[in-house]
Amino acid sequence: MAEGIIDNENVSQNPYSELLPALRWNLREDTCAGCQCGTGSGAFTEEQLLALLARHGGNVRAASYEGLLIKAENDAVRLPDGITLPDRRDYWLGLAGLYRPCVAHNLPRADET
């Protein structure tokens, strides 16, 4: 089995399974356990969501940030007849900003050094 991939038998036994609804909500996935968020399937499989959570030690905010950056890939479509469908990169990056970790929390203020 490839690293980071979790088989279906272990999904229900995974310690991060209880965090999936929160991660799905943060990533704006279409299907949420126990709610009517939509009818389609999301961009990530359950195994991919669990792998994101495992990579970040169960930190939903960090997993959300990485997942939203993945969704921010350029997905614009240009058709041969000149019609262009814009990408949603700015939308996903804006959402990722909600979960971006603070990188300056250990730095001293410049006026106090």
Residue pairs with C-beta under 8 A, 6 or more apart in sequence:
1 7
4 51
4 54
4 55
5 47
5 51
6 14
6 47
6 50
6 51
6 54
7 47
8 47
11 17
11 46
11 47
11 50
14 50
14 54
15 58
16 50
16 53
16 54
16 58
17 50
19 53
19 58
19 60
20 33
20 46
20 49
20 50
20 53
21 32
21 33
21 34
21 35
22 60
23 49
23 52
23 53
23 60
23 63
23 64
23 67
24 31
24 32
24 33
24 37
24 42
24 49
25 32
25 37
26 60
26 61
26 64
26 67
26 68
26 95
26 99
27 42
27 43
27 44
27 49
27 64
27 67
27 68
27 71
28 95
29 37
29 42
29 43
29 44
29 49
30 37
30 38
30 39
30 40
30 41
30 42
31 37
31 38
31 39
31 40
31 41
31 42
43 70
43 71
44 52
44 67
49 63
49 67
52 63
52 66
52 67
53 59
53 60
53 63
55 63
55 66
56 62
56 63
56 66
61 99
61 101
62 99
62 101
64 96
64 98
64 99
65 96
65 99
65 100
65 101
68 92
68 93
68 95
68 96
68 99
69 92
69 93
69 96
71 92
72 89
72 92
72 93
72 96
73 89
74 87
74 89
75 87
75 88
75 89
76 84
76 85
76 86
76 87
77 84
77 85
78 84
78 85
79 85
